[in-house]
Amino acid sequence: MVIREVILLRHAHADPAAPGEEDRTRSLSARGIAEAEAVGAWLKAQRAQPDRVLCSPAERTRETLQQVLAVTGYSDLRIEPRIYEASPVTLIRVLDDHADAERVLLAGHNPGLEDLVALLADGASDAGRGLPPGAVVWLRLREPGRLEPGSAEVLHFWWP
């Protein structure tokens, strides 16, 4: 198998950091929990069953996926430390390391996700158009397994 589709998910809205709190430990807000549930319902309606789910170690991203996966029923969640604060190049390396899956769902953060979409779909990482919290971008690779600039088409761009 090789990667044919990549589903990117930006974490839902999170509470602001409390004084002295690390960014990684920020939790979802009530709004973010509702957004994550809506993402799960949308993915389930689209029959977006991934072969693999990769997640940033940040609390808000893990909480987003917990809500999503509770709705979709998928349970194989893998924490991938490199996703946190990752550049598009790092995200491509992460995906390359999971090339044995056909459809990968990767949950992470901006600006890395937005820049990755722009790079894969438009061929330039400075062509980002915004990716709101809870947004899903579903990409299909024109040539399976080829994660290079301009190698993907956007099938869906959705947010709650």
C-alpha distance (Angstrom), angle and dihedral (degrees) to the residues before:
residue distance angle dihedral
M1 . . .
V2 3.79 . .
I3 3.77 132.0 .
R4 3.79 111.2 -80.8
E5 3.81 99.7 161.5
V6 3.78 135.1 28.0
I7 3.78 122.1 -164.2
L8 3.79 112.0 -162.9
L9 3.79 119.8 -162.0
R10 3.78 124.8 -171.7
H11 3.79 112.3 -150.9
A12 3.80 116.3 -100.9
H13 3.83 124.6 -107.5
A14 3.78 114.0 -54.7
D15 3.77 133.8 -162.1
P16 3.81 114.7 -98.9
A17 3.78 115.7 -98.7
A18 3.78 114.8 -89.9
P19 3.80 116.3 -128.5
G20 3.79 107.4 -69.7
E21 3.80 93.3 7.2
E22 3.80 117.9 134.8
D23 3.79 117.0 -120.1
R24 3.81 91.1 -124.1
T25 3.81 92.2 61.5
R26 3.81 98.1 54.4
S27 3.81 112.5 124.6
L28 3.77 131.3 -144.7
S29 3.77 117.2 -88.6
A30 3.81 121.0 -129.1
R31 3.81 86.6 -97.9
G32 3.82 89.8 51.7
I33 3.81 92.5 52.3
A34 3.81 90.1 53.4
E35 3.82 90.5 46.9
A36 3.80 91.9 50.9
E37 3.82 91.2 50.7
A38 3.82 89.0 50.3
V39 3.82 90.0 50.6
G40 3.80 89.6 52.6
A41 3.80 91.5 50.6
W42 3.81 91.7 48.4
L43 3.82 93.4 48.1
K44 3.81 90.8 47.9
A45 3.81 91.0 50.2
Q46 3.82 89.2 51.2
R47 3.83 90.9 49.2
A48 3.79 88.1 -124.4
Q49 3.79 96.9 167.0
P50 3.82 107.1 167.2
D51 3.77 124.8 -151.1
R52 3.79 89.0 -142.9
V53 3.82 136.1 16.1
L54 3.80 119.2 -153.9
C55 3.79 121.6 -170.1
S56 3.77 138.6 -172.0
P57 3.82 112.7 -117.9
A58 3.83 91.6 -121.8
E59 3.79 112.8 118.5
R60 3.83 94.9 -126.2
T61 3.79 91.5 53.3
R62 3.79 93.7 47.9
E63 3.81 90.1 47.8
T64 3.81 90.6 49.8
L65 3.79 91.1 53.6
Q66 3.80 93.0 44.5
Q67 3.81 88.9 58.8
V68 3.81 92.9 42.9
L69 3.79 94.9 47.8
A70 3.82 91.8 46.5
V71 3.81 86.9 62.9
T72 3.81 99.1 38.4
G73 3.80 95.7 42.8
Y74 3.80 94.9 -132.3
S75 3.80 113.9 137.7
D76 3.83 111.2 177.0
L77 3.80 100.3 100.9
R78 3.80 118.5 167.7
I79 3.79 121.5 -166.7
E80 3.81 109.9 -138.9
P81 3.84 112.5 -169.3
R82 3.81 93.6 -163.3
I83 3.82 91.8 67.4
Y84 3.82 93.8 70.5
E85 3.84 109.2 95.5
A86 3.82 89.4 -9.7
S87 3.78 126.4 166.0
P88 3.82 119.5 -134.5
V89 3.81 89.5 -100.8
T90 3.81 91.3 54.9
L91 3.81 91.1 47.2
I92 3.80 90.0 52.3
R93 3.81 89.4 51.5
V94 3.80 89.9 50.9
L95 3.81 90.5 50.9
D96 3.82 91.3 45.7
D97 3.80 88.3 55.9
H98 3.81 88.0 59.1
A99 3.79 97.4 45.3
D100 3.81 90.3 128.8
A101 3.83 88.7 77.6
E102 3.81 122.4 78.1
R103 3.81 97.6 -153.1
V104 3.80 119.8 29.4
L105 3.80 126.2 -173.7
L106 3.81 111.1 -156.6
A107 3.81 119.7 -171.1
G108 3.77 117.9 -162.4
H109 3.77 149.1 114.0
N110 3.76 146.2 -67.7
P111 2.94 140.3 -74.3
G112 3.82 88.6 29.7
L113 3.81 96.4 54.4
E114 3.79 94.4 44.9
D115 3.79 90.8 48.4
L116 3.82 91.0 47.4
V117 3.81 91.5 53.5
A118 3.79 90.5 49.8
L119 3.80 92.1 47.6
L120 3.81 96.3 47.8
A121 3.81 96.8 39.3
D122 3.82 102.8 32.4
G123 3.77 102.8 21.8
A124 3.82 95.1 -120.6
S125 3.81 127.7 82.5
D126 3.80 92.4 -150.0
A127 3.81 92.2 63.8
G128 3.83 95.6 82.4
R129 3.78 116.7 145.6
G130 3.78 101.4 -167.4
L131 3.77 133.1 -78.9
P132 3.81 113.6 -146.9
P133 3.81 122.2 -150.4
G134 3.79 110.6 -75.7
A135 3.81 92.6 20.3
V136 3.79 120.8 151.0
V137 3.79 123.5 -154.4
W138 3.79 114.5 -173.1
L139 3.80 113.2 -162.7
R140 3.79 130.8 -171.1
L141 3.78 117.8 -157.2
R142 3.79 113.7 -128.9
E143 3.80 88.5 -144.1
P144 3.82 112.8 28.4
G145 3.79 112.9 -112.3
R146 3.79 94.9 13.1
L147 3.81 108.8 122.0
E148 3.79 101.5 177.0
P149 3.80 136.4 123.6
G150 3.79 110.1 -62.8
S151 3.81 93.5 5.9
A152 3.82 98.4 121.9
E153 3.77 141.6 59.7
V154 3.80 123.7 -147.0
L155 3.80 110.2 -117.4
H156 3.80 96.2 176.2
F157 3.79 137.3 7.4
W158 3.81 109.8 -174.6
W159 3.78 137.9 156.2
P160 3.82 134.6 176.5
